[in-house]
């Protein structure tokens, strides 16, 4: 199944007239998903405190970016 399957039946303008968050919401609805997110691979284990700082910074800013930059509170709530 293609990732564009969720947009079936929509005209070509769908891709140019929708924003990324709208397409993500459409995919979540199409596939009946409650959560979405990113996979982050840790490739080095030499500095646990640096990793902890990175994860703290990432988690502290993710909601702000989704709510303010993309103006989508729902995506921020279901990010896992």
mmCIF file of the N, C-alpha and C atoms, coordinates in Angstrom:
data_MODEL
# 
_entry.id   MODEL 
# 
loop_
_atom_site.group_PDB 
_atom_site.id 
_atom_site.type_symbol 
_atom_site.label_atom_id 
_atom_site.label_alt_id 
_atom_site.label_comp_id 
_atom_site.label_asym_id 
_atom_site.label_entity_id 
_atom_site.label_seq_id 
_atom_site.pdbx_PDB_ins_code 
_atom_site.Cartn_x 
_atom_site.Cartn_y 
_atom_site.Cartn_z 
_atom_site.occupancy 
_atom_site.B_iso_or_equiv 
_atom_site.pdbx_formal_charge 
_atom_site.auth_seq_id 
_atom_site.auth_comp_id 
_atom_site.auth_asym_id 
_atom_site.auth_atom_id 
_atom_site.pdbx_PDB_model_num 
ATOM 1   N N  . UNK A 1 1  ? 0.843  -1.179 0.000  1.00 0.00 ? 1  UNK A N  1 
ATOM 2   C CA . UNK A 1 1  ? 0.000  0.000  0.000  1.00 0.00 ? 1  UNK A CA 1 
ATOM 3   C C  . UNK A 1 1  ? 0.890  1.244  0.000  1.00 0.00 ? 1  UNK A C  1 
ATOM 4   N N  . UNK A 1 2  ? 0.590  2.152  -0.831 1.00 0.00 ? 2  UNK A N  1 
ATOM 5   C CA . UNK A 1 2  ? 1.357  3.381  -0.979 1.00 0.00 ? 2  UNK A CA 1 
ATOM 6   C C  . UNK A 1 2  ? 1.024  4.368  0.144  1.00 0.00 ? 2  UNK A C  1 
ATOM 7   N N  . UNK A 1 3  ? 1.994  5.223  0.481  1.00 0.00 ? 3  UNK A N  1 
ATOM 8   C CA . UNK A 1 3  ? 1.721  6.267  1.465  1.00 0.00 ? 3  UNK A CA 1 
ATOM 9   C C  . UNK A 1 3  ? 0.723  7.291  0.942  1.00 0.00 ? 3  UNK A C  1 
ATOM 10  N N  . UNK A 1 4  ? 0.574  7.371  -0.366 1.00 0.00 ? 4  UNK A N  1 
ATOM 11  C CA . UNK A 1 4  ? -0.377 8.319  -0.929 1.00 0.00 ? 4  UNK A CA 1 
ATOM 12  C C  . UNK A 1 4  ? -1.783 7.728  -1.037 1.00 0.00 ? 4  UNK A C  1 
ATOM 13  N N  . UNK A 1 5  ? -1.964 6.521  -0.589 1.00 0.00 ? 5  UNK A N  1 
ATOM 14  C CA . UNK A 1 5  ? -3.266 5.860  -0.644 1.00 0.00 ? 5  UNK A CA 1 
ATOM 15  C C  . UNK A 1 5  ? -4.326 6.688  0.087  1.00 0.00 ? 5  UNK A C  1 
ATOM 16  N N  . UNK A 1 6  ? -3.959 7.356  1.159  1.00 0.00 ? 6  UNK A N  1 
ATOM 17  C CA . UNK A 1 6  ? -4.911 8.137  1.948  1.00 0.00 ? 6  UNK A CA 1 
ATOM 18  C C  . UNK A 1 6  ? -5.491 9.305  1.159  1.00 0.00 ? 6  UNK A C  1 
ATOM 19  N N  . UNK A 1 7  ? -4.788 9.735  0.108  1.00 0.00 ? 7  UNK A N  1 
ATOM 20  C CA . UNK A 1 7  ? -5.235 10.878 -0.683 1.00 0.00 ? 7  UNK A CA 1 
ATOM 21  C C  . UNK A 1 7  ? -6.006 10.455 -1.931 1.00 0.00 ? 7  UNK A C  1 
ATOM 22  N N  . UNK A 1 8  ? -6.299 9.189  -2.040 1.00 0.00 ? 8  UNK A N  1 
ATOM 23  C CA . UNK A 1 8  ? -7.008 8.693  -3.216 1.00 0.00 ? 8  UNK A CA 1 
ATOM 24  C C  . UNK A 1 8  ? -8.365 9.398  -3.357 1.00 0.00 ? 8  UNK A C  1 
ATOM 25  N N  . UNK A 1 9  ? -8.707 9.738  -4.558 1.00 0.00 ? 9  UNK A N  1 
ATOM 26  C CA . UNK A 1 9  ? -9.969 10.410 -4.816 1.00 0.00 ? 9  UNK A CA 1 
ATOM 27  C C  . UNK A 1 9  ? -9.898 11.919 -4.701 1.00 0.00 ? 9  UNK A C  1 
ATOM 28  N N  . UNK A 1 10 ? -8.760 12.437 -4.315 1.00 0.00 ? 10 UNK A N  1 
ATOM 29  C CA . UNK A 1 10 ? -8.589 13.889 -4.224 1.00 0.00 ? 10 UNK A CA 1 
ATOM 30  C C  . UNK A 1 10 ? -7.850 14.364 -5.463 1.00 0.00 ? 10 UNK A C  1 
ATOM 31  N N  . UNK A 1 11 ? -8.099 15.582 -5.861 1.00 0.00 ? 11 UNK A N  1 
ATOM 32  C CA . UNK A 1 11 ? -7.442 16.078 -7.063 1.00 0.00 ? 11 UNK A CA 1 
ATOM 33  C C  . UNK A 1 11 ? -5.972 16.419 -6.775 1.00 0.00 ? 11 UNK A C  1 
ATOM 34  N N  . UNK A 1 12 ? -5.247 16.730 -7.819 1.00 0.00 ? 12 UNK A N  1 
ATOM 35  C CA . UNK A 1 12 ? -3.816 16.999 -7.692 1.00 0.00 ? 12 UNK A CA 1 
ATOM 36  C C  . UNK A 1 12 ? -3.516 18.242 -6.854 1.00 0.00 ? 12 UNK A C  1 
ATOM 37  N N  . UNK A 1 13 ? -4.484 19.127 -6.746 1.00 0.00 ? 13 UNK A N  1 
ATOM 38  C CA . UNK A 1 13 ? -4.269 20.338 -5.954 1.00 0.00 ? 13 UNK A CA 1 
ATOM 39  C C  . UNK A 1 13 ? -4.146 20.036 -4.460 1.00 0.00 ? 13 UNK A C  1 
ATOM 40  N N  . UNK A 1 14 ? -4.599 18.843 -4.051 1.00 0.00 ? 14 UNK A N  1 
ATOM 41  C CA . UNK A 1 14 ? -4.487 18.454 -2.640 1.00 0.00 ? 14 UNK A CA 1 
ATOM 42  C C  . UNK A 1 14 ? -3.058 18.632 -2.143 1.00 0.00 ? 14 UNK A C  1 
ATOM 43  N N  . UNK A 1 15 ? -2.080 18.223 -2.944 1.00 0.00 ? 15 UNK A N  1 
ATOM 44  C CA . UNK A 1 15 ? -0.681 18.274 -2.532 1.00 0.00 ? 15 UNK A CA 1 
ATOM 45  C C  . UNK A 1 15 ? -0.150 19.698 -2.458 1.00 0.00 ? 15 UNK A C  1 
ATOM 46  N N  . UNK A 1 16 ? -0.650 20.591 -3.264 1.00 0.00 ? 16 UNK A N  1 
ATOM 47  C CA . UNK A 1 16 ? -0.145 21.961 -3.253 1.00 0.00 ? 16 UNK A CA 1 
ATOM 48  C C  . UNK A 1 16 ? -0.957 22.882 -2.347 1.00 0.00 ? 16 UNK A C  1 
ATOM 49  N N  . UNK A 1 17 ? -2.188 22.496 -2.027 1.00 0.00 ? 17 UNK A N  1 
ATOM 50  C CA . UNK A 1 17 ? -3.056 23.370 -1.239 1.00 0.00 ? 17 UNK A CA 1 
ATOM 51  C C  . UNK A 1 17 ? -3.169 22.972 0.225  1.00 0.00 ? 17 UNK A C  1 
ATOM 52  N N  . UNK A 1 18 ? -2.550 21.884 0.626  1.00 0.00 ? 18 UNK A N  1 
ATOM 53  C CA . UNK A 1 18 ? -2.601 21.469 2.025  1.00 0.00 ? 18 UNK A CA 1 
ATOM 54  C C  . UNK A 1 18 ? -1.237 21.653 2.666  1.00 0.00 ? 18 UNK A C  1 
ATOM 55  N N  . UNK A 1 19 ? -1.260 21.853 3.951  1.00 0.00 ? 19 UNK A N  1 
ATOM 56  C CA . UNK A 1 19 ? -0.004 21.973 4.693  1.00 0.00 ? 19 UNK A CA 1 
ATOM 57  C C  . UNK A 1 19 ? 0.376  20.603 5.243  1.00 0.00 ? 19 UNK A C  1 
ATOM 58  N N  . UNK A 1 20 ? 1.616  20.483 5.667  1.00 0.00 ? 20 UNK A N  1 
ATOM 59  C CA . UNK A 1 20 ? 2.138  19.197 6.144  1.00 0.00 ? 20 UNK A CA 1 
ATOM 60  C C  . UNK A 1 20 ? 1.275  18.632 7.267  1.00 0.00 ? 20 UNK A C  1 
ATOM 61  N N  . UNK A 1 21 ? 0.881  19.479 8.213  1.00 0.00 ? 21 UNK A N  1 
ATOM 62  C CA . UNK A 1 21 ? 0.097  18.976 9.346  1.00 0.00 ? 21 UNK A CA 1 
ATOM 63  C C  . UNK A 1 21 ? -1.255 18.432 8.906  1.00 0.00 ? 21 UNK A C  1 
ATOM 64  N N  . UNK A 1 22 ? -1.838 19.035 7.907  1.00 0.00 ? 22 UNK A N  1 
ATOM 65  C CA . UNK A 1 22 ? -3.117 18.549 7.380  1.00 0.00 ? 22 UNK A CA 1 
ATOM 66  C C  . UNK A 1 22 ? -2.953 17.160 6.767  1.00 0.00 ? 22 UNK A C  1 
ATOM 67  N N  . UNK A 1 23 ? -1.862 16.964 6.039  1.00 0.00 ? 23 UNK A N  1 
ATOM 68  C CA . UNK A 1 23 ? -1.604 15.656 5.438  1.00 0.00 ? 23 UNK A CA 1 
ATOM 69  C C  . UNK A 1 23 ? -1.296 14.602 6.502  1.00 0.00 ? 23 UNK A C  1 
ATOM 70  N N  . UNK A 1 24 ? -0.567 14.998 7.554  1.00 0.00 ? 24 UNK A N  1 
ATOM 71  C CA . UNK A 1 24 ? -0.305 14.057 8.644  1.00 0.00 ? 24 UNK A CA 1 
ATOM 72  C C  . UNK A 1 24 ? -1.621 13.654 9.316  1.00 0.00 ? 24 UNK A C  1 
ATOM 73  N N  . UNK A 1 25 ? -2.473 14.625 9.586  1.00 0.00 ? 25 UNK A N  1 
ATOM 74  C CA . UNK A 1 25 ? -3.783 14.320 10.175 1.00 0.00 ? 25 UNK A CA 1 
ATOM 75  C C  . UNK A 1 25 ? -4.597 13.400 9.273  1.00 0.00 ? 25 UNK A C  1 
ATOM 76  N N  . UNK A 1 26 ? -4.555 13.647 7.980  1.00 0.00 ? 26 UNK A N  1 
ATOM 77  C CA . UNK A 1 26 ? -5.277 12.784 7.041  1.00 0.00 ? 26 UNK A CA 1 
ATOM 78  C C  . UNK A 1 26 ? -4.748 11.352 7.083  1.00 0.00 ? 26 UNK A C  1 
ATOM 79  N N  . UNK A 1 27 ? -3.423 11.208 7.166  1.00 0.00 ? 27 UNK A N  1 
ATOM 80  C CA . UNK A 1 27 ? -2.840 9.860  7.248  1.00 0.00 ? 27 UNK A CA 1 
ATOM 81  C C  . UNK A 1 27 ? -3.219 9.172  8.555  1.00 0.00 ? 27 UNK A C  1 
ATOM 82  N N  . UNK A 1 28 ? -3.184 9.919  9.664  1.00 0.00 ? 28 UNK A N  1 
ATOM 83  C CA . UNK A 1 28 ? -3.580 9.337  10.950 1.00 0.00 ? 28 UNK A CA 1 
ATOM 84  C C  . UNK A 1 28 ? -5.020 8.834  10.889 1.00 0.00 ? 28 UNK A C  1 
ATOM 85  N N  . UNK A 1 29 ? -5.895 9.633  10.309 1.00 0.00 ? 29 UNK A N  1 
ATOM 86  C CA . UNK A 1 29 ? -7.294 9.225  10.188 1.00 0.00 ? 29 UNK A CA 1 
ATOM 87  C C  . UNK A 1 29 ? -7.459 8.041  9.244  1.00 0.00 ? 29 UNK A C  1 
ATOM 88  N N  . UNK A 1 30 ? -6.788 8.069  8.112  1.00 0.00 ? 30 UNK A N  1 
ATOM 89  C CA . UNK A 1 30 ? -6.916 7.000  7.124  1.00 0.00 ? 30 UNK A CA 1 
ATOM 90  C C  . UNK A 1 30 ? -6.487 5.653  7.693  1.00 0.00 ? 30 UNK A C  1 
ATOM 91  N N  . UNK A 1 31 ? -5.362 5.661  8.422  1.00 0.00 ? 31 UNK A N  1 
ATOM 92  C CA . UNK A 1 31 ? -4.830 4.418  8.967  1.00 0.00 ? 31 UNK A CA 1 
ATOM 93  C C  . UNK A 1 31 ? -5.336 4.131  10.386 1.00 0.00 ? 31 UNK A C  1 
ATOM 94  N N  . UNK A 1 32 ? -6.262 4.949  10.885 1.00 0.00 ? 32 UNK A N  1 
ATOM 95  C CA . UNK A 1 32 ? -6.842 4.790  12.234 1.00 0.00 ? 32 UNK A CA 1 
ATOM 96  C C  . UNK A 1 32 ? -5.762 4.732  13.315 1.00 0.00 ? 32 UNK A C  1 
ATOM 97  N N  . UNK A 1 33 ? -4.817 5.639  13.237 1.00 0.00 ? 33 UNK A N  1 
ATOM 98  C CA . UNK A 1 33 ? -3.724 5.688  14.198 1.00 0.00 ? 33 UNK A CA 1 
ATOM 99  C C  . UNK A 1 33 ? -4.019 6.717  15.278 1.00 0.00 ? 33 UNK A C  1 
ATOM 100 N N  . UNK A 1 34 ? -3.649 6.394  16.504 1.00 0.00 ? 34 UNK A N  1 
ATOM 101 C CA . UNK A 1 34 ? -3.853 7.299  17.629 1.00 0.00 ? 34 UNK A CA 1 
ATOM 102 C C  . UNK A 1 34 ? -2.581 8.069  17.978 1.00 0.00 ? 34 UNK A C  1 
ATOM 103 N N  . UNK A 1 35 ? -1.433 7.539  17.590 1.00 0.00 ? 35 UNK A N  1 
ATOM 104 C CA . UNK A 1 35 ? -0.146 8.139  17.927 1.00 0.00 ? 35 UNK A CA 1 
ATOM 105 C C  . UNK A 1 35 ? 0.736  8.236  16.684 1.00 0.00 ? 35 UNK A C  1 
ATOM 106 N N  . UNK A 1 36 ? 1.665  9.154  16.710 1.00 0.00 ? 36 UNK A N  1 
ATOM 107 C CA . UNK A 1 36 ? 2.648  9.276  15.654 1.00 0.00 ? 36 UNK A CA 1 
ATOM 108 C C  . UNK A 1 36 ? 3.944  9.760  16.293 1.00 0.00 ? 36 UNK A C  1 
ATOM 109 N N  . UNK A 1 37 ? 5.026  9.711  15.567 1.00 0.00 ? 37 UNK A N  1 
ATOM 110 C CA . UNK A 1 37 ? 6.270  10.186 16.135 1.00 0.00 ? 37 UNK A CA 1 
ATOM 111 C C  . UNK A 1 37 ? 7.460  9.947  15.230 1.00 0.00 ? 37 UNK A C  1 
ATOM 112 N N  . UNK A 1 38 ? 8.631  10.069 15.819 1.00 0.00 ? 38 UNK A N  1 
ATOM 113 C CA . UNK A 1 38 ? 9.890  9.925  15.113 1.00 0.00 ? 38 UNK A CA 1 
ATOM 114 C C  . UNK A 1 38 ? 10.703 8.821  15.771 1.00 0.00 ? 38 UNK A C  1 
ATOM 115 N N  . UNK A 1 39 ? 11.539 8.200  14.996 1.00 0.00 ? 39 UNK A N  1 
ATOM 116 C CA . UNK A 1 39 ? 12.494 7.233  15.530 1.00 0.00 ? 39 UNK A CA 1 
ATOM 117 C C  . UNK A 1 39 ? 13.840 7.929  15.587 1.00 0.00 ? 39 UNK A C  1 
ATOM 118 N N  . UNK A 1 40 ? 14.438 7.929  16.761 1.00 0.00 ? 40 UNK A N  1 
ATOM 119 C CA . UNK A 1 40 ? 15.746 8.546  16.931 1.00 0.00 ? 40 UNK A CA 1 
ATOM 120 C C  . UNK A 1 40 ? 16.713 7.455  17.365 1.00 0.00 ? 40 UNK A C  1 
ATOM 121 N N  . UNK A 1 41 ? 17.744 7.277  16.577 1.00 0.00 ? 41 UNK A N  1 
ATOM 122 C CA . UNK A 1 41 ? 18.761 6.278  16.884 1.00 0.00 ? 41 UNK A CA 1 
ATOM 123 C C  . UNK A 1 41 ? 19.924 6.938  17.614 1.00 0.00 ? 41 UNK A C  1 
ATOM 124 N N  . UNK A 1 42 ? 20.284 6.352  18.709 1.00 0.00 ? 42 UNK A N  1 
ATOM 125 C CA . UNK A 1 42 ? 21.471 6.801  19.421 1.00 0.00 ? 42 UNK A CA 1 
ATOM 126 C C  . UNK A 1 42 ? 22.633 5.958  18.927 1.00 0.00 ? 42 UNK A C  1 
ATOM 127 N N  . UNK A 1 43 ? 23.598 6.593  18.311 1.00 0.00 ? 43 UNK A N  1 
ATOM 128 C CA . UNK A 1 43 ? 24.698 5.861  17.668 1.00 0.00 ? 43 UNK A CA 1 
ATOM 129 C C  . UNK A 1 43 ? 25.967 5.818  18.498 1.00 0.00 ? 43 UNK A C  1 
ATOM 130 N N  . UNK A 1 44 ? 26.020 6.588  19.543 1.00 0.00 ? 44 UNK A N  1 
ATOM 131 C CA . UNK A 1 44 ? 27.209 6.571  20.399 1.00 0.00 ? 44 UNK A CA 1 
ATOM 132 C C  . UNK A 1 44 ? 26.763 6.616  21.857 1.00 0.00 ? 44 UNK A C  1 
ATOM 133 N N  . UNK A 1 45 ? 27.502 5.968  22.699 1.00 0.00 ? 45 UNK A N  1 
ATOM 134 C CA . UNK A 1 45 ? 27.126 5.871  24.109 1.00 0.00 ? 45 UNK A CA 1 
ATOM 135 C C  . UNK A 1 45 ? 28.218 6.402  25.027 1.00 0.00 ? 45 UNK A C  1 
ATOM 136 N N  . UNK A 1 46 ? 29.048 7.275  24.527 1.00 0.00 ? 46 UNK A N  1 
ATOM 137 C CA . UNK A 1 46 ? 30.174 7.771  25.292 1.00 0.00 ? 46 UNK A CA 1 
ATOM 138 C C  . UNK A 1 46 ? 29.832 8.844  26.306 1.00 0.00 ? 46 UNK A C  1 
ATOM 139 N N  . UNK A 1 47 ? 28.729 9.554  26.128 1.00 0.00 ? 47 UNK A N  1 
ATOM 140 C CA . UNK A 1 47 ? 28.412 10.683 27.004 1.00 0.00 ? 47 UNK A CA 1 
ATOM 141 C C  . UNK A 1 47 ? 26.921 10.679 27.334 1.00 0.00 ? 47 UNK A C  1 
ATOM 142 N N  . UNK A 1 48 ? 26.565 10.014 28.412 1.00 0.00 ? 48 UNK A N  1 
ATOM 143 C CA . UNK A 1 48 ? 25.150 9.919  28.795 1.00 0.00 ? 48 UNK A CA 1 
ATOM 144 C C  . UNK A 1 48 ? 24.551 11.275 29.151 1.00 0.00 ? 48 UNK A C  1 
ATOM 145 N N  . UNK A 1 49 ? 25.337 12.157 29.734 1.00 0.00 ? 49 UNK A N  1 
ATOM 146 C CA . UNK A 1 49 ? 24.793 13.468 30.100 1.00 0.00 ? 49 UNK A CA 1 
ATOM 147 C C  . UNK A 1 49 ? 24.461 14.290 28.849 1.00 0.00 ? 49 UNK A C  1 
ATOM 148 N N  . UNK A 1 50 ? 25.257 14.173 27.797 1.00 0.00 ? 50 UNK A N  1 
ATOM 149 C CA . UNK A 1 50 ? 24.948 14.870 26.536 1.00 0.00 ? 50 UNK A CA 1 
ATOM 150 C C  . UNK A 1 50 ? 23.660 14.321 25.936 1.00 0.00 ? 50 UNK A C  1 
ATOM 151 N N  . UNK A 1 51 ? 23.474 13.016 25.987 1.00 0.00 ? 51 UNK A N  1 
ATOM 152 C CA . UNK A 1 51 ? 22.244 12.403 25.478 1.00 0.00 ? 51 UNK A CA 1 
ATOM 153 C C  . UNK A 1 51 ? 21.039 12.877 26.282 1.00 0.00 ? 51 UNK A C  1 
ATOM 154 N N  . UNK A 1 52 ? 21.188 12.912 27.593 1.00 0.00 ? 52 UNK A N  1 
ATOM 155 C CA . UNK A 1 52 ? 20.094 13.377 28.456 1.00 0.00 ? 52 UNK A CA 1 
ATOM 156 C C  . UNK A 1 52 ? 19.739 14.833 28.159 1.00 0.00 ? 52 UNK A C  1 
ATOM 157 N N  . UNK A 1 53 ? 20.748 15.668 27.931 1.00 0.00 ? 53 UNK A N  1 
ATOM 158 C CA . UNK A 1 53 ? 20.486 17.069 27.578 1.00 0.00 ? 53 UNK A CA 1 
ATOM 159 C C  . UNK A 1 53 ? 19.768 17.175 26.240 1.00 0.00 ? 53 UNK A C  1 
ATOM 160 N N  . UNK A 1 54 ? 20.215 16.377 25.270 1.00 0.00 ? 54 UNK A N  1 
ATOM 161 C CA . UNK A 1 54 ? 19.565 16.377 23.960 1.00 0.00 ? 54 UNK A CA 1 
ATOM 162 C C  . UNK A 1 54 ? 18.100 15.983 24.071 1.00 0.00 ? 54 UNK A C  1 
ATOM 163 N N  . UNK A 1 55 ? 17.821 14.884 24.777 1.00 0.00 ? 55 UNK A N  1 
ATOM 164 C CA . UNK A 1 55 ? 16.446 14.411 24.909 1.00 0.00 ? 55 UNK A CA 1 
ATOM 165 C C  . UNK A 1 55 ? 15.576 15.408 25.680 1.00 0.00 ? 55 UNK A C  1 
ATOM 166 N N  . UNK A 1 56 ? 16.150 16.027 26.699 1.00 0.00 ? 56 UNK A N  1 
ATOM 167 C CA . UNK A 1 56 ? 15.412 17.041 27.455 1.00 0.00 ? 56 UNK A CA 1 
ATOM 168 C C  . UNK A 1 56 ? 15.047 18.220 26.551 1.00 0.00 ? 56 UNK A C  1 
ATOM 169 N N  . UNK A 1 57 ? 16.006 18.679 25.771 1.00 0.00 ? 57 UNK A N  1 
ATOM 170 C CA . UNK A 1 57 ? 15.773 19.799 24.848 1.00 0.00 ? 57 UNK A CA 1 
ATOM 171 C C  . UNK A 1 57 ? 14.731 19.432 23.800 1.00 0.00 ? 57 UNK A C  1 
ATOM 172 N N  . UNK A 1 58 ? 14.848 18.247 23.235 1.00 0.00 ? 58 UNK A N  1 
ATOM 173 C CA . UNK A 1 58 ? 13.888 17.795 22.224 1.00 0.00 ? 58 UNK A CA 1 
ATOM 174 C C  . UNK A 1 58 ? 12.477 17.743 22.796 1.00 0.00 ? 58 UNK A C  1 
ATOM 175 N N  . UNK A 1 59 ? 12.322 17.124 23.947 1.00 0.00 ? 59 UNK A N  1 
ATOM 176 C CA . UNK A 1 59 ? 11.001 17.001 24.563 1.00 0.00 ? 59 UNK A CA 1 
ATOM 177 C C  . UNK A 1 59 ? 10.438 18.336 25.021 1.00 0.00 ? 59 UNK A C  1 
ATOM 178 N N  . UNK A 1 60 ? 11.304 19.246 25.447 1.00 0.00 ? 60 UNK A N  1 
ATOM 179 C CA . UNK A 1 60 ? 10.850 20.556 25.911 1.00 0.00 ? 60 UNK A CA 1 
ATOM 180 C C  . UNK A 1 60 ? 10.333 21.421 24.766 1.00 0.00 ? 60 UNK A C  1 
ATOM 181 N N  . UNK A 1 61 ? 10.854 21.223 23.560 1.00 0.00 ? 61 UNK A N  1 
ATOM 182 C CA . UNK A 1 61 ? 10.499 22.099 22.447 1.00 0.00 ? 61 UNK A CA 1 
ATOM 183 C C  . UNK A 1 61 ? 9.503  21.504 21.457 1.00 0.00 ? 61 UNK A C  1 
ATOM 184 N N  . UNK A 1 62 ? 9.264  20.226 21.477 1.00 0.00 ? 62 UNK A N  1 
ATOM 185 C CA . UNK A 1 62 ? 8.409  19.596 20.471 1.00 0.00 ? 62 UNK A CA 1 
ATOM 186 C C  . UNK A 1 62 ? 6.985  20.137 20.503 1.00 0.00 ? 62 UNK A C  1 
ATOM 187 N N  . UNK A 1 63 ? 6.411  20.296 21.678 1.00 0.00 ? 63 UNK A N  1 
ATOM 188 C CA . UNK A 1 63 ? 5.043  20.793 21.771 1.00 0.00 ? 63 UNK A CA 1 
ATOM 189 C C  . UNK A 1 63 ? 4.931  22.231 21.290 1.00 0.00 ? 63 UNK A C  1 
ATOM 190 N N  . UNK A 1 64 ? 5.913  23.044 21.656 1.00 0.00 ? 64 UNK A N  1 
ATOM 191 C CA . UNK A 1 64 ? 5.914  24.446 21.243 1.00 0.00 ? 64 UNK A CA 1 
ATOM 192 C C  . UNK A 1 64 ? 5.980  24.554 19.724 1.00 0.00 ? 64 UNK A C  1 
ATOM 193 N N  . UNK A 1 65 ? 6.856  23.770 19.110 1.00 0.00 ? 65 UNK A N  1 
ATOM 194 C CA . UNK A 1 65 ? 7.002  23.811 17.654 1.00 0.00 ? 65 UNK A CA 1 
ATOM 195 C C  . UNK A 1 65 ? 5.694  23.401 16.976 1.00 0.00 ? 65 UNK A C  1 
ATOM 196 N N  . UNK A 1 66 ? 5.084  22.332 17.439 1.00 0.00 ? 66 UNK A N  1 
ATOM 197 C CA . UNK A 1 66 ? 3.849  21.873 16.810 1.00 0.00 ? 66 UNK A CA 1 
ATOM 198 C C  . UNK A 1 66 ? 2.679  22.826 17.047 1.00 0.00 ? 66 UNK A C  1 
ATOM 199 N N  . UNK A 1 67 ? 2.589  23.387 18.236 1.00 0.00 ? 67 UNK A N  1 
ATOM 200 C CA . UNK A 1 67 ? 1.467  24.269 18.552 1.00 0.00 ? 67 UNK A CA 1 
ATOM 201 C C  . UNK A 1 67 ? 1.606  25.646 17.912 1.00 0.00 ? 67 UNK A C  1 
ATOM 202 N N  . UNK A 1 68 ? 2.812  26.187 17.943 1.00 0.00 ? 68 UNK A N  1 
ATOM 203 C CA . UNK A 1 68 ? 3.010  27.554 17.446 1.00 0.00 ? 68 UNK A CA 1 
ATOM 204 C C  . UNK A 1 68 ? 3.364  27.574 15.964 1.00 0.00 ? 68 UNK A C  1 
ATOM 205 N N  . UNK A 1 69 ? 4.380  26.822 15.579 1.00 0.00 ? 69 UNK A N  1 
ATOM 206 C CA . UNK A 1 69 ? 4.834  26.854 14.198 1.00 0.00 ? 69 UNK A CA 1 
ATOM 207 C C  . UNK A 1 69 ? 3.786  26.296 13.248 1.00 0.00 ? 69 UNK A C  1 
ATOM 208 N N  . UNK A 1 70 ? 3.222  25.149 13.603 1.00 0.00 ? 70 UNK A N  1 
ATOM 209 C CA . UNK A 1 70 ? 2.257  24.511 12.717 1.00 0.00 ? 70 UNK A CA 1 
ATOM 210 C C  . UNK A 1 70 ? 0.815  24.756 13.128 1.00 0.00 ? 70 UNK A C  1 
ATOM 211 N N  . UNK A 1 71 ? 0.596  25.399 14.265 1.00 0.00 ? 71 UNK A N  1 
ATOM 212 C CA . UNK A 1 71 ? -0.732 25.730 14.753 1.00 0.00 ? 71 UNK A CA 1 
ATOM 213 C C  . UNK A 1 71 ? -1.646 24.506 14.776 1.00 0.00 ? 71 UNK A C  1 
ATOM 214 N N  . UNK A 1 72 ? -1.149 23.419 15.356 1.00 0.00 ? 72 UNK A N  1 
ATOM 215 C CA . UNK A 1 72 ? -1.931 22.186 15.404 1.00 0.00 ? 72 UNK A CA 1 
ATOM 216 C C  . UNK A 1 72 ? -1.768 21.521 16.764 1.00 0.00 ? 72 UNK A C  1 
ATOM 217 N N  . UNK A 1 73 ? -2.725 21.774 17.658 1.00 0.00 ? 73 UNK A N  1 
ATOM 218 C CA . UNK A 1 73 ? -2.662 21.223 19.005 1.00 0.00 ? 73 UNK A CA 1 
ATOM 219 C C  . UNK A 1 73 ? -2.873 19.714 19.015 1.00 0.00 ? 73 UNK A C  1 
ATOM 220 N N  . UNK A 1 74 ? -3.677 19.205 18.097 1.00 0.00 ? 74 UNK A N  1 
ATOM 221 C CA . UNK A 1 74 ? -3.954 17.766 18.053 1.00 0.00 ? 74 UNK A CA 1 
ATOM 222 C C  . UNK A 1 74 ? -2.684 16.968 17.780 1.00 0.00 ? 74 UNK A C  1 
ATOM 223 N N  . UNK A 1 75 ? -1.894 17.405 16.825 1.00 0.00 ? 75 UNK A N  1 
ATOM 224 C CA . UNK A 1 75 ? -0.654 16.688 16.515 1.00 0.00 ? 75 UNK A CA 1 
ATOM 225 C C  . UNK A 1 75 ? 0.286  16.683 17.710 1.00 0.00 ? 75 UNK A C  1 
ATOM 226 N N  . UNK A 1 76 ? 0.335  17.762 18.456 1.00 0.00 ? 76 UNK A N  1 
ATOM 227 C CA . UNK A 1 76 ? 1.188  17.811 19.645 1.00 0.00 ? 76 UNK A CA 1 
ATOM 228 C C  . UNK A 1 76 ? 0.699  16.831 20.702 1.00 0.00 ? 76 UNK A C  1 
ATOM 229 N N  . UNK A 1 77 ? -0.598 16.692 20.831 1.00 0.00 ? 77 UNK A N  1 
ATOM 230 C CA . UNK A 1 77 ? -1.160 15.787 21.839 1.00 0.00 ? 77 UNK A CA 1 
ATOM 231 C C  . UNK A 1 77 ? -0.915 14.321 21.518 1.00 0.00 ? 77 UNK A C  1 
ATOM 232 N N  . UNK A 1 78 ? -0.914 13.959 20.241 1.00 0.00 ? 78 UNK A N  1 
ATOM 233 C CA . UNK A 1 78 ? -0.778 12.541 19.895 1.00 0.00 ? 78 UNK A CA 1 
ATOM 234 C C  . UNK A 1 78 ? 0.648  12.154 19.463 1.00 0.00 ? 78 UNK A C  1 
ATOM 235 N N  . UNK A 1 79 ? 1.599  13.080 19.615 1.00 0.00 ? 79 UNK A N  1 
ATOM 236 C CA . UNK A 1 79 ? 2.996  12.770 19.344 1.00 0.00 ? 79 UNK A CA 1 
ATOM 237 C C  . UNK A 1 79 ? 3.534  11.880 20.454 1.00 0.00 ? 79 UNK A C  1 
ATOM 238 N N  . UNK A 1 80 ? 4.139  10.784 20.078 1.00 0.00 ? 80 UNK A N  1 
ATOM 239 C CA . UNK A 1 80 ? 4.668  9.852  21.071 1.00 0.00 ? 80 UNK A CA 1 
ATOM 240 C C  . UNK A 1 80 ? 6.128  9.587  20.786 1.00 0.00 ? 80 UNK A C  1 
# 
